[in-house]
């Protein structure tokens, strides 16, 4: 019952701020249309760029889990 955020970009778009900008717009829309609230995301612990994006847009580490046999970091924001 908790919305999950996610982003994926073509390598040619890496490092240009597109993921941060797009997710800021998505989360703003979520707040305006649905009143905001908790959102979670799942990130491979080796994917430092996605971790930086998550932290820039207000996600904080929550716990770890498993996805398709791999360990993932779970983040949340309110």
ZIUR-V936211 format. One record per residue. N is the residue number from 0. RES is the residue in one letter. PSI is psi in radians with two decimals (999 if undefined). D_LAST is the distance of its C-alpha to the last C-alpha in Angstrom with 1 decimal. Layout:
# ZIUR-V936211
N_RES_PSI_D_LAST ; N_RES_PSI_D_LAST
This chain:
# ZIUR-V936211
0_X_0.04_14.2 ; 1_X_2.27_10.8 ; 2_X_2.50_11.0 ; 3_X_2.28_12.0 ; 4_X_2.63_12.3 ; 5_X_2.68_15.7 ; 6_X_2.56_18.3 ; 7_X_2.38_21.9 ; 8_X_2.69_24.5 ; 9_X_2.50_28.3 ; 10_X_-0.51_29.5 ; 11_X_-0.26_31.1 ; 12_X_-0.06_27.7 ; 13_X_2.50_26.5 ; 14_X_0.22_25.8 ; 15_X_0.05_25.8 ; 16_X_0.06_22.2 ; 17_X_-0.73_22.0 ; 18_X_-0.76_19.1 ; 19_X_-0.84_17.0 ; 20_X_-0.77_18.3 ; 21_X_-0.76_17.9 ; 22_X_-0.57_14.3 ; 23_X_-0.73_13.5 ; 24_X_-0.73_15.5 ; 25_X_-0.80_14.0 ; 26_X_-0.56_10.4 ; 27_X_-0.79_12.1 ; 28_X_-0.73_14.1 ; 29_X_-0.75_11.3 ; 30_X_-0.75_10.0 ; 31_X_-0.73_13.7 ; 32_X_-0.64_15.1 ; 33_X_0.04_12.7 ; 34_X_0.16_10.7 ; 35_X_-2.56_7.4 ; 36_X_-3.06_5.0 ; 37_X_2.40_4.2 ; 38_X_2.49_6.4 ; 39_X_2.82_8.9 ; 40_X_2.75_12.0 ; 41_X_2.22_15.4 ; 42_X_2.38_17.6 ; 43_X_2.26_21.2 ; 44_X_-0.31_21.5 ; 45_X_-0.12_24.4 ; 46_X_1.38_22.7 ; 47_X_-0.59_22.0 ; 48_X_-0.75_21.5 ; 49_X_-0.61_18.5 ; 50_X_-0.74_17.0 ; 51_X_-0.74_17.6 ; 52_X_-0.85_16.0 ; 53_X_-0.80_12.8 ; 54_X_-0.66_12.8 ; 55_X_-0.58_13.8 ; 56_X_0.25_11.0 ; 57_X_0.10_8.3 ; 58_X_2.53_8.3 ; 59_X_2.58_9.7 ; 60_X_2.42_12.3 ; 61_X_-1.02_11.8 ; 62_X_-3.09_15.3 ; 63_X_2.83_18.2 ; 64_X_-2.96_19.8 ; 65_X_2.43_22.7 ; 66_X_2.09_23.1 ; 67_X_0.73_26.6 ; 68_X_0.00_28.0 ; 69_X_2.60_26.1 ; 70_X_2.37_23.6 ; 71_X_2.68_20.1 ; 72_X_2.37_17.2 ; 73_X_2.35_13.8 ; 74_X_2.71_10.7 ; 75_X_2.78_7.0 ; 76_X_2.66_3.8 ; 77_X_999_0.0
